[in-house]
Amino acid sequence: MSRARIRLATAVLASALAIGTLPASAYAAAAPGAGVSARHHHLQHPWHLQAETIRQIPLKGAVNVRDLGGYRTYTGGQVRQGLVYRSDALSKLTDADVTTVSGLGLTKVVDFRIPMELQYDGADKLPAGLAATSRPVSDLGLYGTLVGAISSGDPVKQEQMLGGGRAEAYMRDIYRTFVTSPENRAQFAATVREIADGGQGPLLYHCTSGKDRTGWMSYVLLRALAVPEDAAGRDYLASNTFRAAYDAQVRAGLKQSGRMQNPDLLIPLQEVRQDYLDSATAQLEADYGSFYGYLTDGLGLDLRTLAKLQKKMVR
């Protein structure tokens, strides 16, 4: 790319990101409908006539697998489909699921899970010739806390660990570390650089539930592509729709087995919430002044990389 084209792309990107710092309330958009179980989930933007769609990849062994493409940008473009996928863990895929995943043409899978999650849940089941790249992002010990609380079978201990707003506070702390931890920032930045690489084929990234670390990565990527803040936020919140039935089954199973008398203590940990996302974005603004500052100073992404990202991902 010539210097002139890089300068032009950077100017467009910076302008879009500046617009994107306006609060979501400035753009009155329709919220996703509740209880949607269809493969395609429609999102409306007030300044576009065409509906946007969340494209879910239906699998039996994973419930939150999606193509990140399809979103409109401030610059009048649209994020290309078939290049970046987000998901929950792929360790429970069936043989048919693996065949479906093979059809995505993935050339890289990035796993944000920590070693303890891999130990308990198992490695990804992937098509032949494809191995996951481990890129752990800290959960501040949440997974270990959760395992300990459930395995204790003690309702008093479980209440002490997760009740009284403690689970929600834990989640807010985790989201802040997505911004404050140099190690976490390095993992997210490395993934953005790979996505921006013109020689990198379709890529999928995931954590355990595909909602927090994966949700933040997706939010950052979409906003870096100049997707409006409210649309990026709705993509984040859509995990509640895709995970609701499975998470309810988990709670029912824990109660039936006697391991938890009050499995609803888990709901704040199972859900994504605007409050959690706000904790990260508030930290971002406090530390870097703006989303653009987070990209360049926090993640260390230079303007050439951001321009390459736009060129590759937006049509």
Secondary structure, 3 states (H helix, E strand, C coil): CCHHHHHHHHHHHHHHHHHCCCCHHHCCCCCCCCCCCCCEEEECCCCCCCCEEEEECCCCCCCCCEECCCCECCCCCEECCCCEEEECCCCCCCHHHHHHHHCCCCCEEEECCCHHHHHHHCCCCCCCCCCEEECCCCCCCHHHHHHHHHHHCCHHHHHHHHCCCHHHHHHHHHHHHHHHCHHHHHHHHHHHHHHHCCCCCCEEEECCCCCCHHHHHHHHHHHHCCCCHHHHHHHHHCHHHHHHHHHHHHHHHHHHHCCCCCHHHHHHHHCCCHHHHHHHHHHHHHHHCCHHHHHHHHCCCCHHHHHHHHHHHEC
